[in-house]
């Protein structure tokens, strides 16, 4: 007797995606939280409200979205840096001071 297994995956039009562990609305929430605080603070706040995530996951989401950022000219920016791995690898985020939208994510 042969058993045939069939798997399928369907993209639910922006709700989920291939190899995703969380929905887009949750990612949007975490990105907004991280841009208003910091990635580690956002991970701590998320843990307090029952969302299991880490600062590294939030950075990964930010870097994934960095490829979709529109470069713009602004007269007021904010700059923050963080360590991916303490003493080894650093990252820098540049944010528009008026809209609070990221302009660039740089590897330090």
C-alpha positions, 0 to 999 in steps of 0.5 A: 500500500502506497501513501501519497502525501500532498502539500500545498501553500497559498499566499493569502494576498499580503496576509502571510507569505512563504516561510513566514512565522508571523503575519504582516500586521504583527511585523508592522507593529514590531517595526513601529515599536522598534522605530519608536523605542529600540529593537531590544526595547521592542522585543522586551515590550513584545514579550510582556504582551505575549509575543515571542520574538527577539531583537535579532528578529526585529533587526532582520525584519527591518533589514528585509524592509530596507530594500523597499525604502524610498530614498528621500531628501530631508532637512531633519534626520535621526541616527541610531546605532546598535551591535549585531554582535558586541564588539564585532558587527554594528548597524546604523539606522537613519530615520526621517525626523518629520515622518519617522520613516527609515531612510537607510540601514547601514552596516557599520 
